[in-house]
Amino acid sequence: MARSRPLFYLLPELWHSLVSQPCTVGYPFEPAVLPAGFRGRVVVDPDKCKGCGLCVRDCPAFALELQRESRDKYKLIYYPDRCAYCGQCEISCHADAISLQNDFVHAIPERDTLKVVLVDHDKGRACDVDGEE
């Protein structure tokens, strides 16, 4: 009787799994539903970015790089393949220039194209998120 007890315990679970619908998502065939707190694509407001480098300093995955030529001439470069999407850059930014959007970072076949220039300040000239003026 002691050996049959686990079998009787599992029978209701077995019956439930046989008659219930599978708990899957229809992602390839339907749009993915992301939770409200999902941290995805990194976005920077170039007008607010001061080039202080706090986000670069505090990034644990080294996904941000600040190339500075002078005080007013710098570039903030982002590497999505290194990013852990932890949100530390958003927390560290005192100017509230960095935010993580509720959006996927799409896969691409070549790693070399993942380098994204988020901010390009060249004598007061700033570009938007796509790197265009």
Z-matrix of the N, CA and C atoms (Angstrom, degrees):
N
C 1 1.455
C 2 1.520 1 110.52
N 3 1.333 2 116.62 1 -32.82
C 4 1.462 3 119.82 2 -178.16
C 5 1.518 4 111.87 3 -66.01
N 6 1.329 5 117.31 4 -31.98
C 7 1.464 6 119.77 5 179.83
C 8 1.522 7 112.07 6 -78.40
N 9 1.279 8 119.56 7 -25.19
C 10 1.463 9 121.47 8 -179.10
C 11 1.530 10 112.37 9 -83.89
N 12 1.316 11 118.25 10 -14.55
C 13 1.461 12 121.80 11 179.72
C 14 1.536 13 111.95 12 -59.74
N 15 1.341 14 120.72 13 -47.49
C 16 1.467 15 119.29 14 177.54
C 17 1.523 16 112.84 15 -61.51
N 18 1.317 17 117.52 16 -33.04
C 19 1.455 18 120.68 17 178.32
C 20 1.533 19 110.80 18 -65.98
N 21 1.325 20 117.73 19 -43.67
C 22 1.461 21 120.97 20 178.04
C 23 1.529 22 111.49 21 -67.20
N 24 1.303 23 115.78 22 -30.02
C 25 1.459 24 119.91 23 177.41
C 26 1.536 25 111.31 24 -68.58
N 27 1.315 26 116.47 25 -36.27
C 28 1.464 27 120.68 26 -176.59
C 29 1.524 28 113.88 27 -84.55
N 30 1.296 29 119.22 28 -17.56
C 31 1.461 30 121.14 29 -177.65
C 32 1.532 31 113.37 30 -58.88
N 33 1.343 32 120.86 31 -45.44
C 34 1.471 33 118.39 32 177.30
C 35 1.535 34 112.59 33 -61.92
N 36 1.326 35 117.37 34 -37.62
C 37 1.466 36 120.01 35 177.88
C 38 1.525 37 111.16 36 -66.11
N 39 1.306 38 116.14 37 -39.98
C 40 1.456 39 120.62 38 178.21
C 41 1.527 40 110.49 39 -63.90
N 42 1.307 41 117.22 40 -44.98
C 43 1.465 42 121.52 41 178.75
C 44 1.531 43 110.81 42 -61.93
N 45 1.322 44 116.77 43 -43.28
C 46 1.462 45 120.91 44 179.51
C 47 1.533 46 111.60 45 -62.24
N 48 1.307 47 117.54 46 -41.93
C 49 1.463 48 119.87 47 -178.94
C 50 1.527 49 112.03 48 -71.37
N 51 1.317 50 117.35 49 -26.53
C 52 1.463 51 120.19 50 179.01
C 53 1.530 52 112.82 51 -76.74
N 54 1.324 53 117.76 52 -34.47
C 55 1.464 54 119.66 53 -174.93
C 56 1.526 55 113.60 54 -97.86
N 57 1.318 56 119.57 55 -13.38
C 58 1.467 57 120.56 56 -177.94
C 59 1.529 58 110.92 57 -89.90
N 60 1.314 59 115.02 58 159.53
C 61 1.460 60 121.58 59 177.61
C 62 1.524 61 109.87 60 -74.94
N 63 1.333 62 118.52 61 150.94
C 64 1.470 63 119.66 62 177.57
C 65 1.530 64 111.40 63 -68.18
N 66 1.311 65 115.75 64 146.30
C 67 1.458 66 122.11 65 179.79
C 68 1.529 67 109.25 66 -95.78
N 69 1.299 68 116.85 67 77.21
C 70 1.456 69 121.15 68 179.46
C 71 1.514 70 109.40 69 -124.86
N 72 1.306 71 115.76 70 167.66
C 73 1.452 72 120.74 71 176.16
C 74 1.518 73 108.20 72 -104.43
N 75 1.287 74 116.85 73 153.68
C 76 1.448 75 121.06 74 -179.57
C 77 1.507 76 112.29 75 -97.54
N 78 1.359 77 117.29 76 38.48
C 79 1.466 78 121.63 77 -170.60
C 80 1.524 79 115.65 78 -52.36
N 81 1.289 80 121.31 79 -51.32
C 82 1.472 81 114.87 80 -175.95
C 83 1.521 82 113.03 81 -63.56
N 84 1.332 83 116.67 82 -26.01
C 85 1.454 84 120.67 83 -175.93
C 86 1.525 85 113.02 84 -101.66
N 87 1.324 86 116.77 85 -14.51
C 88 1.465 87 122.40 86 178.96
C 89 1.519 88 108.66 87 -131.76
N 90 1.332 89 118.40 88 156.69
C 91 1.464 90 119.25 89 175.50
C 92 1.531 91 111.09 90 -64.02
N 93 1.312 92 115.92 91 142.78
C 94 1.460 93 120.53 92 179.40
C 95 1.525 94 110.03 93 -73.20
N 96 1.304 95 116.13 94 137.90
C 97 1.459 96 122.13 95 177.50
C 98 1.524 97 107.09 96 -99.61
N 99 1.321 98 116.01 97 114.96
C 100 1.458 99 121.01 98 -177.73
C 101 1.524 100 110.17 99 -95.91
N 102 1.325 101 118.12 100 144.06
C 103 1.462 102 119.79 101 177.27
C 104 1.524 103 111.32 102 -68.71
N 105 1.309 104 116.72 103 163.10
C 106 1.468 105 121.88 104 -174.79
C 107 1.526 106 112.26 105 -63.78
N 108 1.302 107 119.47 106 -33.60
C 109 1.457 108 121.99 107 -177.32
C 110 1.520 109 113.98 108 -93.13
N 111 1.320 110 118.00 109 15.85
C 112 1.467 111 121.22 110 -178.07
C 113 1.524 112 109.98 111 -66.26
N 114 1.329 113 116.06 112 129.94
C 115 1.468 114 121.19 113 178.48
C 116 1.510 115 108.04 114 -104.98
N 117 1.328 116 115.96 115 112.62
C 118 1.455 117 120.73 116 -177.53
C 119 1.504 118 112.10 117 -120.09
N 120 1.308 119 116.38 118 -122.78
C 121 1.457 120 123.89 119 -173.20
C 122 1.528 121 112.10 120 -58.73
N 123 1.355 122 116.11 121 134.55
C 124 1.461 123 122.41 122 178.60
C 125 1.522 124 108.96 123 -84.49
N 126 1.335 125 116.15 124 128.58
C 127 1.458 126 122.63 125 -179.15
C 128 1.527 127 108.51 126 -125.48
N 129 1.332 128 116.32 127 137.55
C 130 1.464 129 121.88 128 179.78
C 131 1.522 130 108.86 129 -123.32
N 132 1.327 131 115.87 130 135.01
C 133 1.457 132 121.63 131 172.10
C 134 1.529 133 107.12 132 -86.15
N 135 1.344 134 118.77 133 107.55
C 136 1.468 135 120.31 134 -174.41
C 137 1.520 136 113.72 135 -65.01
N 138 1.327 137 117.66 136 -22.73
C 139 1.465 138 119.78 137 179.08
C 140 1.528 139 111.77 138 -73.23
N 141 1.330 140 116.88 139 -28.54
C 142 1.458 141 120.70 140 -179.79
C 143 1.521 142 113.02 141 -88.58
N 144 1.330 143 117.39 142 -23.76
C 145 1.464 144 121.32 143 -176.03
C 146 1.525 145 109.97 144 -67.87
N 147 1.338 146 115.54 145 127.93
C 148 1.462 147 121.35 146 -178.53
C 149 1.526 148 112.31 147 -105.14
N 150 1.329 149 117.35 148 -5.05
C 151 1.452 150 120.70 149 179.40
C 152 1.516 151 113.70 150 74.29
N 153 1.317 152 118.06 151 28.71
C 154 1.468 153 121.23 152 -177.09
C 155 1.526 154 112.02 153 -73.25
N 156 1.336 155 118.02 154 -28.14
C 157 1.454 156 121.39 155 177.57
C 158 1.506 157 115.22 156 86.55
N 159 1.325 158 119.31 157 8.07
C 160 1.466 159 120.74 158 178.81
C 161 1.525 160 111.59 159 -65.36
N 162 1.315 161 117.02 160 -36.36
C 163 1.462 162 120.50 161 179.00
C 164 1.524 163 110.37 162 -66.29
N 165 1.329 164 116.60 163 -38.23
C 166 1.466 165 121.49 164 179.22
C 167 1.522 166 110.04 165 -68.30
N 168 1.297 167 116.08 166 -41.90
C 169 1.466 168 120.99 167 -179.34
C 170 1.520 169 112.56 168 -63.75
N 171 1.331 170 117.42 169 -39.27
C 172 1.457 171 121.61 170 -173.31
C 173 1.527 172 114.45 171 -92.55
N 174 1.324 173 118.75 172 -4.74
C 175 1.466 174 121.47 173 -178.73
C 176 1.534 175 109.43 174 -71.03
N 177 1.347 176 118.02 175 116.22
C 178 1.465 177 119.40 176 -177.76
C 179 1.527 178 113.84 177 -73.30
N 180 1.329 179 117.67 178 -18.71
C 181 1.467 180 121.24 179 -176.99
C 182 1.521 181 112.55 180 -101.72
N 183 1.323 182 118.39 181 2.54
C 184 1.469 183 123.53 182 -178.10
C 185 1.531 184 111.52 183 55.65
N 186 1.336 185 116.35 184 41.77
C 187 1.459 186 121.59 185 -178.85
C 188 1.521 187 112.24 186 -87.52
N 189 1.312 188 119.19 187 -10.75
C 190 1.458 189 122.93 188 179.47
C 191 1.520 190 109.69 189 -116.30
N 192 1.327 191 115.05 190 144.24
C 193 1.461 192 121.05 191 178.57
C 194 1.526 193 108.01 192 -138.29
N 195 1.314 194 116.34 193 134.28
C 196 1.462 195 122.02 194 178.47
C 197 1.523 196 107.69 195 -111.94
N 198 1.334 197 115.40 196 116.16
C 199 1.462 198 121.12 197 176.23
C 200 1.520 199 107.34 198 -103.10
N 201 1.315 200 116.05 199 110.42
C 202 1.458 201 121.37 200 -175.25
C 203 1.517 202 109.83 201 -112.64
N 204 1.351 203 115.65 202 128.46
C 205 1.454 204 121.61 203 174.31
C 206 1.523 205 110.93 204 -101.29
N 207 1.315 206 116.40 205 -37.30
C 208 1.457 207 122.10 206 175.43
C 209 1.523 208 107.15 207 -151.70
N 210 1.325 209 116.04 208 -172.58
C 211 1.468 210 119.44 209 -177.83
C 212 1.530 211 112.25 210 -64.83
N 213 1.318 212 117.08 211 -37.84
C 214 1.464 213 121.22 212 -177.28
C 215 1.519 214 113.24 213 -102.68
N 216 1.306 215 118.57 214 2.92
C 217 1.457 216 121.72 215 -176.01
C 218 1.533 217 108.82 216 -125.77
N 219 1.353 218 116.70 217 104.85
C 220 1.456 219 121.30 218 -177.39
C 221 1.519 220 110.01 219 -154.70
N 222 1.332 221 114.46 220 162.03
C 223 1.461 222 122.59 221 175.94
C 224 1.525 223 108.46 222 -129.83
N 225 1.322 224 115.99 223 138.04
C 226 1.456 225 122.50 224 173.09
C 227 1.518 226 106.99 225 -107.98
N 228 1.334 227 115.81 226 114.87
C 229 1.461 228 122.05 227 -175.98
C 230 1.524 229 108.88 228 -109.62
N 231 1.330 230 115.01 229 138.84
C 232 1.458 231 122.60 230 -176.46
C 233 1.529 232 109.53 231 -120.87
N 234 1.337 233 116.56 232 135.07
C 235 1.456 234 123.35 233 178.02
C 236 1.529 235 108.87 234 -115.70
N 237 1.340 236 118.99 235 97.98
C 238 1.471 237 120.82 236 -176.98
C 239 1.525 238 114.01 237 -63.63
N 240 1.340 239 117.79 238 -25.87
C 241 1.460 240 118.80 239 -179.13
C 242 1.517 241 112.39 240 -71.27
N 243 1.315 242 118.27 241 -20.25
C 244 1.471 243 121.98 242 177.37
C 245 1.528 244 112.45 243 -92.00
N 246 1.307 245 117.00 244 -20.82
C 247 1.467 246 122.34 245 -169.70
C 248 1.533 247 111.74 246 -67.18
N 249 1.337 248 116.10 247 136.64
C 250 1.463 249 122.74 248 176.22
C 251 1.523 250 111.51 249 -96.93
N 252 1.342 251 117.98 250 -3.49
C 253 1.466 252 124.34 251 -179.83
C 254 1.525 253 111.47 252 54.19
N 255 1.320 254 115.13 253 42.64
C 256 1.469 255 120.72 254 -178.83
C 257 1.529 256 111.86 255 -84.55
N 258 1.325 257 118.50 256 -22.54
C 259 1.454 258 122.07 257 179.51
C 260 1.512 259 114.05 258 88.11
N 261 1.323 260 118.38 259 6.94
C 262 1.463 261 120.83 260 -179.45
C 263 1.525 262 111.62 261 -65.27
N 264 1.321 263 118.58 262 -34.10
C 265 1.466 264 120.75 263 178.12
C 266 1.526 265 110.67 264 -64.91
N 267 1.316 266 116.69 265 -37.67
C 268 1.465 267 121.10 266 178.07
C 269 1.528 268 110.95 267 -66.91
N 270 1.318 269 117.02 268 -38.25
C 271 1.462 270 121.55 269 179.07
C 272 1.518 271 110.98 270 -70.10
N 273 1.336 272 117.41 271 -39.17
C 274 1.460 273 122.15 272 -175.20
C 275 1.523 274 113.51 273 -74.83
N 276 1.313 275 118.51 274 -23.52
C 277 1.461 276 121.76 275 -175.45
C 278 1.533 277 110.19 276 -74.56
N 279 1.337 278 116.14 277 113.39
C 280 1.463 279 120.96 278 -179.91
C 281 1.523 280 112.55 279 -77.32
N 282 1.322 281 116.85 280 -18.91
C 283 1.469 282 120.79 281 -179.46
C 284 1.522 283 112.38 282 -91.14
N 285 1.329 284 118.85 283 1.21
C 286 1.472 285 124.13 284 -177.06
C 287 1.523 286 111.95 285 53.76
N 288 1.316 287 116.05 286 40.46
C 289 1.462 288 121.00 287 -179.63
C 290 1.520 289 111.88 288 -88.92
N 291 1.319 290 118.16 289 -24.67
C 292 1.466 291 121.94 290 -175.50
C 293 1.525 292 109.71 291 -104.00
N 294 1.339 293 114.55 292 136.95
C 295 1.460 294 120.37 293 173.72
C 296 1.521 295 108.71 294 -144.42
N 297 1.319 296 115.83 295 153.55
C 298 1.453 297 121.83 296 175.62
C 299 1.514 298 108.06 297 -105.12
N 300 1.328 299 116.15 298 120.86
C 301 1.454 300 122.50 299 -175.95
C 302 1.526 301 110.87 300 -84.24
N 303 1.300 302 115.98 301 157.66
C 304 1.456 303 123.24 302 176.53
C 305 1.523 304 107.94 303 -85.84
N 306 1.347 305 115.51 304 69.32
C 307 1.456 306 121.59 305 -174.28
C 308 1.522 307 108.87 306 -150.31
N 309 1.325 308 116.67 307 149.14
C 310 1.457 309 121.35 308 177.43
C 311 1.516 310 111.16 309 -74.84
N 312 1.323 311 115.98 310 150.96
C 313 1.455 312 122.07 311 165.91
C 314 1.519 313 104.67 312 -97.04
N 315 1.320 314 116.40 313 113.75
C 316 1.456 315 120.79 314 -173.54
C 317 1.515 316 112.06 315 -73.83
N 318 1.308 317 115.84 316 148.05
C 319 1.456 318 122.37 317 179.37
C 320 1.522 319 110.19 318 -75.65
N 321 1.327 320 115.10 319 146.92
C 322 1.458 321 121.08 320 176.60
C 323 1.528 322 108.68 321 -135.77
N 324 1.334 323 117.65 322 156.23
C 325 1.465 324 118.97 323 -175.34
C 326 1.526 325 114.95 324 -77.18
N 327 1.327 326 119.35 325 -26.75
C 328 1.460 327 121.22 326 -177.00
C 329 1.521 328 110.92 327 -112.71
N 330 1.308 329 116.09 328 129.50
C 331 1.462 330 121.24 329 -177.91
C 332 1.524 331 111.80 330 -71.07
N 333 1.320 332 117.91 331 -27.75
C 334 1.466 333 121.26 332 -177.28
C 335 1.524 334 112.72 333 -64.49
N 336 1.316 335 117.91 334 -24.62
C 337 1.464 336 121.00 335 -178.60
C 338 1.518 337 113.12 336 -85.77
N 339 1.329 338 118.47 337 1.77
C 340 1.457 339 121.44 338 -178.78
C 341 1.519 340 113.70 339 -80.61
N 342 1.294 341 118.99 340 -8.88
C 343 1.468 342 121.76 341 179.58
C 344 1.532 343 108.93 342 -72.89
N 345 1.340 344 116.13 343 122.18
C 346 1.461 345 121.75 344 -176.92
C 347 1.525 346 108.81 345 -121.81
N 348 1.329 347 116.76 346 126.66
C 349 1.465 348 121.18 347 174.76
C 350 1.518 349 106.96 348 -87.59
N 351 1.346 350 116.14 349 110.02
C 352 1.458 351 120.63 350 -178.51
C 353 1.523 352 111.89 351 -82.34
N 354 1.323 353 117.39 352 -41.12
C 355 1.463 354 122.03 353 -178.81
C 356 1.521 355 107.78 354 -134.14
N 357 1.333 356 115.82 355 132.97
C 358 1.462 357 121.35 356 176.23
C 359 1.528 358 107.32 357 -132.48
N 360 1.328 359 116.00 358 92.82
C 361 1.464 360 121.08 359 178.35
C 362 1.516 361 108.12 360 -95.61
N 363 1.319 362 115.55 361 115.32
C 364 1.451 363 121.36 362 179.12
C 365 1.526 364 107.24 363 -130.57
N 366 1.336 365 115.41 364 93.86
C 367 1.470 366 122.34 365 -178.78
C 368 1.523 367 111.30 366 58.61
N 369 1.320 368 116.18 367 47.59
C 370 1.457 369 120.88 368 176.48
C 371 1.502 370 114.16 369 87.58
N 372 1.339 371 118.55 370 -2.67
C 373 1.454 372 121.94 371 179.90
C 374 1.516 373 108.19 372 -93.01
N 375 1.317 374 117.98 373 128.98
C 376 1.459 375 122.32 374 -178.83
C 377 1.520 376 109.49 375 -121.68
N 378 1.319 377 116.75 376 150.70
C 379 1.447 378 120.37 377 176.47
C 380 1.525 379 108.38 378 -116.29
N 381 1.329 380 115.50 379 161.37
C 382 1.447 381 119.53 380 -178.40
C 383 1.526 382 110.81 381 -82.82
N 384 1.308 383 116.78 382 -169.10
C 385 1.455 384 121.81 383 -172.25
C 386 1.528 385 111.85 384 -63.91
N 387 1.322 386 118.34 385 -33.14
C 388 1.450 387 121.19 386 -178.19
C 389 1.516 388 113.15 387 -80.71
N 390 1.308 389 118.51 388 -1.30
C 391 1.443 390 121.58 389 179.37
C 392 1.509 391 114.18 390 87.15
N 393 1.335 392 116.62 391 9.59
C 394 1.465 393 120.13 392 179.27
C 395 1.507 394 109.90 393 -98.31
N 396 1.300 395 115.93 394 154.85
C 397 1.472 396 120.08 395 179.54
C 398 1.504 397 110.96 396 -79.97
